[in-house]
């Protein structure tokens, strides 16, 4: 895969995440309105926790700490661990898994593809993308478990 193809795939997969979250909220509002508030609060809280953790750790990116090529043309310094792109897709996938497992599973596959692209493109180490996915699942599991009595 060329650098241009990696950048294009990265944008497409990111766009899928952007499109599927509002779709989730619309679907939940129609099919399971009692979940709507949880599907707003849990992903937002998970995203904020991951963002804070990433700023706190401030790990270098592969193109800063090794001779890995920066194929995605990232300009960011630090904030590599955990991957927020991957975490975001897995937060959305986790939320979809609650209401429509097939969509959630497809988004898990999209998240894995995003993880591979972010590593191959030099934006993240493998540990960054794995941590992004794991943190997303754990934070969503805890968040939705806490919200469950109120749904």
C-alpha positions as CSV (number, residue, x, y, z in Angstrom):
1,X,0.0,0.0,0.0
2,X,1.4,3.4,-1.0
3,X,1.5,6.4,1.3
4,X,-1.3,8.0,-0.6
5,X,-3.4,4.9,-0.3
6,X,-2.7,4.8,3.4
7,X,-3.7,8.4,3.9
8,X,-6.9,7.9,1.8
9,X,-7.8,4.7,3.8
10,X,-7.2,6.6,7.1
11,X,-9.5,9.4,6.0
12,X,-12.2,6.9,4.9
13,X,-12.1,4.9,8.1
14,X,-12.1,8.0,10.2
15,X,-15.1,9.2,8.2
16,X,-16.9,5.9,8.9
17,X,-16.5,6.7,12.6
18,X,-17.8,10.2,12.2
19,X,-20.9,8.9,10.3
20,X,-21.7,5.9,12.4
21,X,-21.9,7.8,15.8
22,X,-24.7,10.2,14.7
23,X,-26.4,7.1,13.0
24,X,-26.1,5.3,16.4
25,X,-27.8,8.2,18.2
26,X,-30.6,8.4,15.6
27,X,-31.1,4.6,15.7
28,X,-31.2,4.6,19.5
29,X,-33.6,7.5,19.6
30,X,-36.1,5.6,17.5
31,X,-35.5,2.0,18.6
32,X,-34.4,2.3,22.3
33,X,-34.9,5.9,23.5
34,X,-34.1,4.9,27.1
35,X,-30.5,4.3,26.0
36,X,-30.0,7.7,24.3
37,X,-28.6,9.6,27.2
38,X,-26.2,6.7,28.1
39,X,-25.1,6.6,24.4
40,X,-24.1,10.2,24.7
41,X,-22.5,10.3,28.1
42,X,-20.6,7.0,28.1
43,X,-18.8,7.7,24.7
44,X,-18.1,11.3,25.7
45,X,-16.7,10.3,29.1
46,X,-14.6,7.5,27.6
47,X,-13.2,9.9,24.9
48,X,-12.3,12.5,27.5
49,X,-10.6,10.0,29.8
50,X,-8.5,8.6,26.9
51,X,-7.7,12.2,25.8
52,X,-6.5,13.1,29.3
53,X,-4.5,9.9,29.7
54,X,-2.8,10.4,26.4
55,X,-1.9,14.0,27.3
56,X,-0.6,12.9,30.7
57,X,1.6,10.1,29.3
58,X,2.6,12.1,26.2
59,X,4.5,9.2,24.6
60,X,6.5,9.9,21.5
61,X,5.2,8.8,18.1
62,X,7.2,6.3,16.0
63,X,8.4,9.0,13.6
64,X,9.8,10.9,16.6
65,X,11.5,8.1,18.4
66,X,12.6,5.8,15.6
67,X,13.4,6.0,11.9
68,X,9.9,4.9,11.0
69,X,8.5,6.8,8.0
70,X,5.7,9.3,8.6
71,X,3.5,8.1,5.8
72,X,0.3,9.7,7.2
73,X,2.0,13.1,7.3
74,X,1.2,13.6,11.0
75,X,2.6,16.8,12.5
76,X,1.7,16.0,16.1
77,X,4.5,15.7,18.6
78,X,3.9,13.2,21.4
79,X,0.4,12.1,22.6
80,X,0.8,8.7,20.9
81,X,-0.4,6.4,23.7
82,X,-3.2,5.4,23.5
83,X,-4.4,6.0,19.9
84,X,-7.4,8.2,20.0
85,X,-8.4,7.3,16.4
86,X,-8.6,3.6,17.3
87,X,-10.2,4.3,20.7
88,X,-12.9,6.4,19.0
89,X,-13.8,3.7,16.6
90,X,-13.9,1.1,19.4
91,X,-16.0,3.4,21.6
92,X,-18.5,3.7,18.8
93,X,-18.3,-0.1,18.1
94,X,-18.9,-0.8,21.7
95,X,-21.9,1.4,21.8
96,X,-23.3,-0.3,18.6
97,X,-22.7,-3.7,20.2
98,X,-25.4,-2.8,22.8
99,X,-28.1,-2.2,20.2
100,X,-27.2,-4.0,17.0
101,X,-24.4,-6.6,17.3
102,X,-23.8,-7.0,13.5
103,X,-23.1,-3.3,13.1
104,X,-20.9,-3.3,16.2
105,X,-18.9,-6.3,14.9
106,X,-18.4,-4.6,11.5
107,X,-17.1,-1.5,13.3
108,X,-14.7,-3.7,15.3
109,X,-13.3,-4.9,12.0
110,X,-13.1,-1.2,10.8
111,X,-11.3,-0.4,14.1
112,X,-8.8,-3.2,13.5
113,X,-8.2,-1.9,9.9
114,X,-7.7,1.6,11.4
115,X,-5.2,0.2,13.9
116,X,-3.2,-1.4,11.2
117,X,-3.1,1.7,9.1
118,X,-2.1,3.9,12.0
119,X,0.8,1.6,12.7
120,X,1.9,1.0,9.1
121,X,1.6,4.8,8.5
122,X,4.0,5.5,11.4
123,X,1.5,7.5,13.5
124,X,1.5,4.9,16.3
125,X,3.3,2.0,17.8
126,X,1.4,-1.3,18.0
127,X,1.0,-0.8,21.8
128,X,-0.7,2.5,21.2
129,X,-3.5,1.0,19.0
130,X,-4.0,-2.1,21.2
131,X,-4.2,0.2,24.3
132,X,-6.7,2.4,22.5
133,X,-9.0,-0.5,21.7
134,X,-8.7,-2.1,25.2
135,X,-9.3,1.2,27.0
136,X,-12.3,1.9,24.8
137,X,-13.9,-1.5,25.5
138,X,-13.1,-1.3,29.3
139,X,-14.3,2.3,29.7
140,X,-17.5,1.6,27.7
141,X,-18.1,-1.7,29.6
142,X,-17.8,0.1,33.0
143,X,-19.8,3.1,31.8
144,X,-22.7,1.2,30.4
145,X,-22.7,-1.1,33.5
146,X,-23.0,2.0,35.7
147,X,-25.7,3.4,33.5
148,X,-27.7,0.1,33.2
149,X,-29.7,0.6,36.4
150,X,-31.0,4.0,35.1
151,X,-31.9,2.8,31.6
